[in-house]
Amino acid sequence: MRKLYFKKYKNVETPQKRSKTNRIKNMNLTEIGEVVRSARRAAGLTQAELARRLGRSRATLSQWENGVIGDLGIRKVAMMCDRLGLEMLVRPRRVMMLQEAYSRNREERQSAFRETNSFLANLKPGPSDG
């Protein structure tokens, strides 16, 4: 799997000045949406204004920002990045070290535990449960 990186320009008018890289692992759509939302707000644009400039609906842009859209083609992402002064880079993934693998596994297990615990806490007793 390749990693996707976005670079946010400090000033959209002068793209030579760049800020810190926002790293997006395995093209997580929610994280891409957060970067897009942040860039849109920094540019002082509403969802409706940016959507109009992209030739999309405001609802579609909202779905992009929330990471819930099913089809997010590379051309659409490239156009959105261009309008917001973002740059997209694709790099080969580096080999994960053993400690990183253990850490990731621990985080995934903890997340699954929290999700299961939350689900069980919201269960209501059935008629035979008393």
ZAVEXLO-906817 format. One record per residue (C-alpha): residue number from 1; residue in three letters; chain; z, y, x. Coordinates in steps of 0.02 Angstrom, whole numbers, plus 32768, in hexadecimal, padded with zeros to 4 digits. Each point is the difference from the previous one (the first is absolute). Layout:
<rec><vose>NUM</vose><tilum>ALA</tilum><kolfi>A</kolfi><pz>Z</pz><py>Y</py><px>X</px></rec>
...
***
This chain:
<rec><vose>1</vose><tilum>MET</tilum><kolfi>A</kolfi><pz>8000</pz><py>8000</py><px>8000</px></rec>
<rec><vose>2</vose><tilum>ARG</tilum><kolfi>A</kolfi><pz>7FD9</pz><py>80AD</py><px>8042</px></rec>
<rec><vose>3</vose><tilum>LYS</tilum><kolfi>A</kolfi><pz>8072</pz><py>8096</py><px>7FF1</px></rec>
<rec><vose>4</vose><tilum>LEU</tilum><kolfi>A</kolfi><pz>7FCB</pz><py>80A2</py><px>7FB1</px></rec>
<rec><vose>5</vose><tilum>TYR</tilum><kolfi>A</kolfi><pz>803D</pz><py>80A7</py><px>8043</px></rec>
<rec><vose>6</vose><tilum>PHE</tilum><kolfi>A</kolfi><pz>7FF6</pz><py>80AC</py><px>7FB4</px></rec>
<rec><vose>7</vose><tilum>LYS</tilum><kolfi>A</kolfi><pz>8010</pz><py>809E</py><px>8066</px></rec>
<rec><vose>8</vose><tilum>LYS</tilum><kolfi>A</kolfi><pz>8035</pz><py>809B</py><px>7FA3</px></rec>
<rec><vose>9</vose><tilum>TYR</tilum><kolfi>A</kolfi><pz>7FB8</pz><py>80A3</py><px>803D</px></rec>
<rec><vose>10</vose><tilum>LYS</tilum><kolfi>A</kolfi><pz>807F</pz><py>808D</py><px>800C</px></rec>
<rec><vose>11</vose><tilum>ASN</tilum><kolfi>A</kolfi><pz>7F81</pz><py>807C</py><px>7FC2</px></rec>
<rec><vose>12</vose><tilum>VAL</tilum><kolfi>A</kolfi><pz>7F6D</pz><py>7FC8</py><px>7F96</px></rec>
<rec><vose>13</vose><tilum>GLU</tilum><kolfi>A</kolfi><pz>7F98</pz><py>8094</py><px>803B</px></rec>
<rec><vose>14</vose><tilum>THR</tilum><kolfi>A</kolfi><pz>8014</pz><py>7FD4</py><px>80B9</px></rec>
<rec><vose>15</vose><tilum>PRO</tilum><kolfi>A</kolfi><pz>7FF9</pz><py>7F42</py><px>800E</px></rec>
<rec><vose>16</vose><tilum>GLN</tilum><kolfi>A</kolfi><pz>8016</pz><py>8004</py><px>80BE</px></rec>
<rec><vose>17</vose><tilum>LYS</tilum><kolfi>A</kolfi><pz>80BC</pz><py>8018</py><px>7FE8</px></rec>
<rec><vose>18</vose><tilum>ARG</tilum><kolfi>A</kolfi><pz>804C</pz><py>7F5A</py><px>7FCE</px></rec>
<rec><vose>19</vose><tilum>SER</tilum><kolfi>A</kolfi><pz>80AF</pz><py>7FC9</py><px>7FD7</px></rec>
<rec><vose>20</vose><tilum>LYS</tilum><kolfi>A</kolfi><pz>8059</pz><py>7F5B</py><px>800F</px></rec>
<rec><vose>21</vose><tilum>THR</tilum><kolfi>A</kolfi><pz>7FA5</pz><py>7F62</py><px>7FC9</px></rec>
<rec><vose>22</vose><tilum>ASN</tilum><kolfi>A</kolfi><pz>8034</pz><py>7FB3</py><px>7F5A</px></rec>
<rec><vose>23</vose><tilum>ARG</tilum><kolfi>A</kolfi><pz>7FF1</pz><py>7F45</py><px>8019</px></rec>
<rec><vose>24</vose><tilum>ILE</tilum><kolfi>A</kolfi><pz>7FCF</pz><py>7F93</py><px>7F6D</px></rec>
<rec><vose>25</vose><tilum>LYS</tilum><kolfi>A</kolfi><pz>8017</pz><py>7F46</py><px>801C</px></rec>
<rec><vose>26</vose><tilum>ASN</tilum><kolfi>A</kolfi><pz>7F7E</pz><py>7F8A</py><px>7FB8</px></rec>
<rec><vose>27</vose><tilum>MET</tilum><kolfi>A</kolfi><pz>7FB9</pz><py>8089</py><px>7F90</px></rec>
<rec><vose>28</vose><tilum>ASN</tilum><kolfi>A</kolfi><pz>8094</pz><py>8007</py><px>7F8A</px></rec>
<rec><vose>29</vose><tilum>LEU</tilum><kolfi>A</kolfi><pz>7FBC</pz><py>8063</py><px>7F6C</px></rec>
<rec><vose>30</vose><tilum>THR</tilum><kolfi>A</kolfi><pz>80A9</pz><py>8049</py><px>7FD4</px></rec>
<rec><vose>31</vose><tilum>GLU</tilum><kolfi>A</kolfi><pz>8015</pz><py>8047</py><px>80AF</px></rec>
<rec><vose>32</vose><tilum>ILE</tilum><kolfi>A</kolfi><pz>7F4E</pz><py>8044</py><px>7FFF</px></rec>
<rec><vose>33</vose><tilum>GLY</tilum><kolfi>A</kolfi><pz>8029</pz><py>8054</py><px>7F5A</px></rec>
<rec><vose>34</vose><tilum>GLU</tilum><kolfi>A</kolfi><pz>809C</pz><py>804F</py><px>8049</px></rec>
<rec><vose>35</vose><tilum>VAL</tilum><kolfi>A</kolfi><pz>7F9D</pz><py>8048</py><px>8092</px></rec>
<rec><vose>36</vose><tilum>VAL</tilum><kolfi>A</kolfi><pz>7F79</pz><py>8041</py><px>7F89</px></rec>
<rec><vose>37</vose><tilum>ARG</tilum><kolfi>A</kolfi><pz>8082</pz><py>804E</py><px>7F8C</px></rec>
<rec><vose>38</vose><tilum>SER</tilum><kolfi>A</kolfi><pz>8058</pz><py>8054</py><px>8092</px></rec>
<rec><vose>39</vose><tilum>ALA</tilum><kolfi>A</kolfi><pz>7F5C</pz><py>8044</py><px>8045</px></rec>
<rec><vose>40</vose><tilum>ARG</tilum><kolfi>A</kolfi><pz>7FCA</pz><py>803E</py><px>7F53</px></rec>
<rec><vose>41</vose><tilum>ARG</tilum><kolfi>A</kolfi><pz>80A4</pz><py>805B</py><px>7FE7</px></rec>
<rec><vose>42</vose><tilum>ALA</tilum><kolfi>A</kolfi><pz>7FF9</pz><py>8049</py><px>80AF</px></rec>
<rec><vose>43</vose><tilum>ALA</tilum><kolfi>A</kolfi><pz>7F52</pz><py>8042</py><px>7FD9</px></rec>
<rec><vose>44</vose><tilum>GLY</tilum><kolfi>A</kolfi><pz>8046</pz><py>8052</py><px>7F62</px></rec>
<rec><vose>45</vose><tilum>LEU</tilum><kolfi>A</kolfi><pz>7F8F</pz><py>7F9C</py><px>7F8B</px></rec>
<rec><vose>46</vose><tilum>THR</tilum><kolfi>A</kolfi><pz>802C</pz><py>7FB5</py><px>7F58</px></rec>
<rec><vose>47</vose><tilum>GLN</tilum><kolfi>A</kolfi><pz>7FC4</pz><py>7F53</py><px>7FD2</px></rec>
<rec><vose>48</vose><tilum>ALA</tilum><kolfi>A</kolfi><pz>7F83</pz><py>804E</py><px>7F88</px></rec>
<rec><vose>49</vose><tilum>GLU</tilum><kolfi>A</kolfi><pz>7FB8</pz><py>8073</py><px>8086</px></rec>
<rec><vose>50</vose><tilum>LEU</tilum><kolfi>A</kolfi><pz>7FEC</pz><py>7F76</py><px>8081</px></rec>
<rec><vose>51</vose><tilum>ALA</tilum><kolfi>A</kolfi><pz>7FBA</pz><py>7F88</py><px>7F7E</px></rec>
<rec><vose>52</vose><tilum>ARG</tilum><kolfi>A</kolfi><pz>7F7D</pz><py>8080</py><px>7FCF</px></rec>
<rec><vose>53</vose><tilum>ARG</tilum><kolfi>A</kolfi><pz>7FCD</pz><py>8017</py><px>80B7</px></rec>
<rec><vose>54</vose><tilum>LEU</tilum><kolfi>A</kolfi><pz>7FF1</pz><py>7F44</py><px>8014</px></rec>
<rec><vose>55</vose><tilum>GLY</tilum><kolfi>A</kolfi><pz>7F9E</pz><py>7FEA</py><px>7F5F</px></rec>
<rec><vose>56</vose><tilum>ARG</tilum><kolfi>A</kolfi><pz>8089</pz><py>7F90</py><px>7FB7</px></rec>
<rec><vose>57</vose><tilum>SER</tilum><kolfi>A</kolfi><pz>807A</pz><py>8010</py><px>7F70</px></rec>
<rec><vose>58</vose><tilum>ARG</tilum><kolfi>A</kolfi><pz>80B2</pz><py>803B</py><px>8018</px></rec>
<rec><vose>59</vose><tilum>ALA</tilum><kolfi>A</kolfi><pz>803D</pz><py>7F58</py><px>7FBD</px></rec>
<rec><vose>60</vose><tilum>THR</tilum><kolfi>A</kolfi><pz>7F9D</pz><py>7FA4</py><px>8087</px></rec>
<rec><vose>61</vose><tilum>LEU</tilum><kolfi>A</kolfi><pz>8049</pz><py>806F</py><px>8088</px></rec>
<rec><vose>62</vose><tilum>SER</tilum><kolfi>A</kolfi><pz>80AE</pz><py>7FDF</py><px>7FB9</px></rec>
<rec><vose>63</vose><tilum>GLN</tilum><kolfi>A</kolfi><pz>7FDF</pz><py>7F45</py><px>800B</px></rec>
<rec><vose>64</vose><tilum>TRP</tilum><kolfi>A</kolfi><pz>7FC7</pz><py>8015</py><px>80B6</px></rec>
<rec><vose>65</vose><tilum>GLU</tilum><kolfi>A</kolfi><pz>809E</pz><py>805F</py><px>802B</px></rec>
<rec><vose>66</vose><tilum>ASN</tilum><kolfi>A</kolfi><pz>806E</pz><py>7F7D</py><px>7FAD</px></rec>
<rec><vose>67</vose><tilum>GLY</tilum><kolfi>A</kolfi><pz>7FA3</pz><py>7F6E</py><px>8051</px></rec>
<rec><vose>68</vose><tilum>VAL</tilum><kolfi>A</kolfi><pz>7FDA</pz><py>7FAD</py><px>7F59</px></rec>
<rec><vose>69</vose><tilum>ILE</tilum><kolfi>A</kolfi><pz>7F43</pz><py>800C</py><px>7FFF</px></rec>
<rec><vose>70</vose><tilum>GLY</tilum><kolfi>A</kolfi><pz>7FA1</pz><py>7F5D</py><px>8013</px></rec>
<rec><vose>71</vose><tilum>ASP</tilum><kolfi>A</kolfi><pz>7F63</pz><py>8046</py><px>8052</px></rec>
<rec><vose>72</vose><tilum>LEU</tilum><kolfi>A</kolfi><pz>8018</pz><py>8076</py><px>8091</px></rec>
<rec><vose>73</vose><tilum>GLY</tilum><kolfi>A</kolfi><pz>7F5B</pz><py>7FF6</py><px>805E</px></rec>
<rec><vose>74</vose><tilum>ILE</tilum><kolfi>A</kolfi><pz>7FEE</pz><py>803D</py><px>80B3</px></rec>
<rec><vose>75</vose><tilum>ARG</tilum><kolfi>A</kolfi><pz>7F85</pz><py>808A</py><px>7FCE</px></rec>
<rec><vose>76</vose><tilum>LYS</tilum><kolfi>A</kolfi><pz>807C</pz><py>8044</py><px>7F82</px></rec>
<rec><vose>77</vose><tilum>VAL</tilum><kolfi>A</kolfi><pz>808C</pz><py>7FFC</py><px>8080</px></rec>
<rec><vose>78</vose><tilum>ALA</tilum><kolfi>A</kolfi><pz>7F91</pz><py>8056</py><px>8081</px></rec>
<rec><vose>79</vose><tilum>MET</tilum><kolfi>A</kolfi><pz>7FD0</pz><py>808A</py><px>7F84</px></rec>
<rec><vose>80</vose><tilum>MET</tilum><kolfi>A</kolfi><pz>80B6</pz><py>801A</py><px>7FD0</px></rec>
<rec><vose>81</vose><tilum>CYS</tilum><kolfi>A</kolfi><pz>8033</pz><py>8008</py><px>80B7</px></rec>
<rec><vose>82</vose><tilum>ASP</tilum><kolfi>A</kolfi><pz>7F77</pz><py>807E</py><px>8024</px></rec>
<rec><vose>83</vose><tilum>ARG</tilum><kolfi>A</kolfi><pz>8038</pz><py>8072</py><px>7F71</px></rec>
<rec><vose>84</vose><tilum>LEU</tilum><kolfi>A</kolfi><pz>80B6</pz><py>7FF8</py><px>8038</px></rec>
<rec><vose>85</vose><tilum>GLY</tilum><kolfi>A</kolfi><pz>7FE6</pz><py>8012</py><px>80BB</px></rec>
<rec><vose>86</vose><tilum>LEU</tilum><kolfi>A</kolfi><pz>8034</pz><py>7F4D</py><px>8024</px></rec>
<rec><vose>87</vose><tilum>GLU</tilum><kolfi>A</kolfi><pz>7FB0</pz><py>7F8B</py><px>807E</px></rec>
<rec><vose>88</vose><tilum>MET</tilum><kolfi>A</kolfi><pz>7FF3</pz><py>7F44</py><px>7FEE</px></rec>
<rec><vose>89</vose><tilum>LEU</tilum><kolfi>A</kolfi><pz>8005</pz><py>7F8C</py><px>8097</px></rec>
<rec><vose>90</vose><tilum>VAL</tilum><kolfi>A</kolfi><pz>7FEF</pz><py>7F44</py><px>8008</px></rec>
<rec><vose>91</vose><tilum>ARG</tilum><kolfi>A</kolfi><pz>804C</pz><py>7FA7</py><px>8096</px></rec>
<rec><vose>92</vose><tilum>PRO</tilum><kolfi>A</kolfi><pz>801A</pz><py>7F4B</py><px>8033</px></rec>
<rec><vose>93</vose><tilum>ARG</tilum><kolfi>A</kolfi><pz>80AE</pz><py>7FC6</py><px>7FD7</px></rec>
<rec><vose>94</vose><tilum>ARG</tilum><kolfi>A</kolfi><pz>8072</pz><py>7FE3</py><px>8093</px></rec>
<rec><vose>95</vose><tilum>VAL</tilum><kolfi>A</kolfi><pz>8058</pz><py>7F5A</py><px>8013</px></rec>
<rec><vose>96</vose><tilum>MET</tilum><kolfi>A</kolfi><pz>80A9</pz><py>7FFF</py><px>7FA9</px></rec>
<rec><vose>97</vose><tilum>MET</tilum><kolfi>A</kolfi><pz>8093</pz><py>7FDA</py><px>8070</px></rec>
<rec><vose>98</vose><tilum>LEU</tilum><kolfi>A</kolfi><pz>807B</pz><py>7F78</py><px>7FCD</px></rec>
<rec><vose>99</vose><tilum>GLN</tilum><kolfi>A</kolfi><pz>808B</pz><py>807E</py><px>7FDD</px></rec>
<rec><vose>100</vose><tilum>GLU</tilum><kolfi>A</kolfi><pz>7F8B</pz><py>8063</py><px>7F8E</px></rec>
<rec><vose>101</vose><tilum>ALA</tilum><kolfi>A</kolfi><pz>7FD1</pz><py>7F61</py><px>7FA2</px></rec>
<rec><vose>102</vose><tilum>TYR</tilum><kolfi>A</kolfi><pz>80B8</pz><py>7FD5</py><px>7FE6</px></rec>
<rec><vose>103</vose><tilum>SER</tilum><kolfi>A</kolfi><pz>8025</pz><py>80B1</py><px>7FC8</px></rec>
<rec><vose>104</vose><tilum>ARG</tilum><kolfi>A</kolfi><pz>7F6F</pz><py>8002</py><px>7F84</px></rec>
<rec><vose>105</vose><tilum>ASN</tilum><kolfi>A</kolfi><pz>8034</pz><py>7F56</py><px>7FBC</px></rec>
<rec><vose>106</vose><tilum>ARG</tilum><kolfi>A</kolfi><pz>80B4</pz><py>803C</py><px>7FEA</px></rec>
<rec><vose>107</vose><tilum>GLU</tilum><kolfi>A</kolfi><pz>7FC4</pz><py>809D</py><px>7FA4</px></rec>
<rec><vose>108</vose><tilum>GLU</tilum><kolfi>A</kolfi><pz>7F91</pz><py>7F99</py><px>7F8D</px></rec>
<rec><vose>109</vose><tilum>ARG</tilum><kolfi>A</kolfi><pz>808E</pz><py>7F87</py><px>7FD8</px></rec>
<rec><vose>110</vose><tilum>GLN</tilum><kolfi>A</kolfi><pz>8078</pz><py>8090</py><px>7FDE</px></rec>
<rec><vose>111</vose><tilum>SER</tilum><kolfi>A</kolfi><pz>7F81</pz><py>8055</py><px>7F90</px></rec>
<rec><vose>112</vose><tilum>ALA</tilum><kolfi>A</kolfi><pz>7FE1</pz><py>7F5E</py><px>7FA0</px></rec>
<rec><vose>113</vose><tilum>PHE</tilum><kolfi>A</kolfi><pz>80BC</pz><py>7FE8</py><px>7FEC</px></rec>
<rec><vose>114</vose><tilum>ARG</tilum><kolfi>A</kolfi><pz>8017</pz><py>80B2</py><px>7FBD</px></rec>
<rec><vose>115</vose><tilum>GLU</tilum><kolfi>A</kolfi><pz>7F6E</pz><py>7FE9</py><px>7F87</px></rec>
<rec><vose>116</vose><tilum>THR</tilum><kolfi>A</kolfi><pz>8046</pz><py>7F59</py><px>7FC2</px></rec>
<rec><vose>117</vose><tilum>ASN</tilum><kolfi>A</kolfi><pz>80AF</pz><py>8047</py><px>7FF2</px></rec>
<rec><vose>118</vose><tilum>SER</tilum><kolfi>A</kolfi><pz>7FC0</pz><py>8094</py><px>7F9B</px></rec>
<rec><vose>119</vose><tilum>PHE</tilum><kolfi>A</kolfi><pz>7F9D</pz><py>7F8D</py><px>7F8E</px></rec>
<rec><vose>120</vose><tilum>LEU</tilum><kolfi>A</kolfi><pz>8096</pz><py>7F90</py><px>7FE2</px></rec>
<rec><vose>121</vose><tilum>ALA</tilum><kolfi>A</kolfi><pz>8071</pz><py>8096</py><px>7FDF</px></rec>
<rec><vose>122</vose><tilum>ASN</tilum><kolfi>A</kolfi><pz>7F89</pz><py>803B</py><px>7F77</px></rec>
<rec><vose>123</vose><tilum>LEU</tilum><kolfi>A</kolfi><pz>7FF8</pz><py>7F57</py><px>7FA7</px></rec>
<rec><vose>124</vose><tilum>LYS</tilum><kolfi>A</kolfi><pz>8053</pz><py>7FFD</py><px>7F57</px></rec>
<rec><vose>125</vose><tilum>PRO</tilum><kolfi>A</kolfi><pz>805C</pz><py>7F63</py><px>7FCA</px></rec>
<rec><vose>126</vose><tilum>GLY</tilum><kolfi>A</kolfi><pz>7F9F</pz><py>7F94</py><px>7F87</px></rec>
<rec><vose>127</vose><tilum>PRO</tilum><kolfi>A</kolfi><pz>8045</pz><py>7FB9</py><px>7F5C</px></rec>
<rec><vose>128</vose><tilum>SER</tilum><kolfi>A</kolfi><pz>803D</pz><py>7F5F</py><px>8052</px></rec>
<rec><vose>129</vose><tilum>ASP</tilum><kolfi>A</kolfi><pz>804F</pz><py>805D</py><px>8094</px></rec>
<rec><vose>130</vose><tilum>GLY</tilum><kolfi>A</kolfi><pz>808B</pz><py>8047</py><px>7F97</px></rec>
***
